[in-house]
Amino acid sequence: MPNIDDPKIPTPPIAMADSLKSWVMISLTLIFVLLYAAAFIFPTHFESTTAIKELQPIIFVIIGYYFGRLPAQQTEDSLNREIDRQATKTDAAISAKGIALKNEASMEKKMEDAKTVLSSVRAGPREDSELLKRICVVQRATVV
């Protein structure tokens, strides 16, 4: 089930507005291209040079829009997806760093406990029961 707060999923009014905008641009393009073609095909019904001169800049603007703005929009969308992917990657790296730091701290604690046990063994002979108690304490600490 998609998350409503997800910024990647457009809300219905935005999706409808984008769809309407696309259809309007397609309709306008089709109308002006047909008029331009009709001026060439049926020169007797139009004042050929006047219609062509008036329609030509409009056709060029529409073509410029399609070859300029639409690829720019696609590039922008792909860059936004890349930013989201990099942000996810960064969050994962930060999480892994935190886990590594916690593991490092627990390992340092285990090393200190092991050094304590080893130093007590080197200090001299003690009763075996006291040494066994210390080893059991260290083992319990490492299990937790």
Buried (B, 14 or more C-beta within 10 A) or exposed (E): EEEEEEEEEEEEEEEEEEEEEEEEBEEEBEEBBEBBEBBEEEEEEBEEEEBBEBBEEBBEEBEEEEEEEEEEEEEEEEEEEEEEEEEEEEEEEEEEEEEEEEEEEEEEEEEEBEEEBEEBEEEEEEEEEEBEEBBEEBEEEEEE
